[in-house]
Amino acid sequence: MQTKIIGLELFDGALDTRTIYANWYDFAANNNLGANSVFTGIVRAENGYEGLSFDIYEPLLEEWFLGWSKNALEKGVFLRMAHSKGDVLNHQSSYIAGVFSQKRRACLDIFESFIEDFKHKAPIWKYDIKNNQRFYAKERSHKLPFSGILS
């Protein structure tokens, strides 16, 4: 199942990166956007874990993403993001961010700050999967501003 919110796509399970890349490429071509930067997060095999699992608070994620999108559009930049809900096994993708603009400078100026802010402020909770059980990955999580979570 897929949820779609103005440039934000949420999928159950691992992302179909080839399809998402193709759709985003078409978006850039159809809108005459000559620059696009795509960041893809792939679950690493480490510490004996079988994968990761994700819980998302969608209303807050939508608010976060729409805020970024509004600011980016003022600079002529379009944002796209896809993220997994639920389980994603090792070597599968759980996160893709895309930044699109007519010229490369505008695209590159926002790319890193968008991805870093996502890592620290998006309301997505990560769990490690081991022996088919989920364990909250607190040591790799960040306190969400104004939420009281992880305080």
C-alpha positions, 0 to 999 in steps of 0.5 A: 500500500502507498500513501501519497502527499504532495511529493511525499510517498510512503510505502509499506515495506521496501521501496521499489527504487527503479519505479520511483527513480523512473517516476522522478526522472519523468517529473524532472523531464516533464517540468524542464528541470535540468538538475536533480539530486537523489539520495538513497538510503539502503539498509546495511547488514550489521550487528546480526540484524536482519533489517530495520522496521519503521513507524511513522507519525504521518500528520507530523511528517506531512507538516514537516515535509510541506514546510520544507517544500514551501521554502524550497519552491520559493527558490525554484526547487521541488522536493520529493521523498519516499519512505518505508513503513514497516519492515525493510530487510538488509540491502533493500531501500527504506528512504529516497530523497530527491531535489529538483531545479532548473539549475544545479546551484539551487538544487545543490544548495538545499540537498544536504540540509534537507537530508540532514534535517530529515534525519534529526526532525522527521517523526519516524521511529527506527527499530532493529529486526533480530529473530523476527522481533523489533527492538527500538534503536534508541542509540541511533535516534534523535530527540524530536523538537517540541515532542517530548519524545526521547527527552 
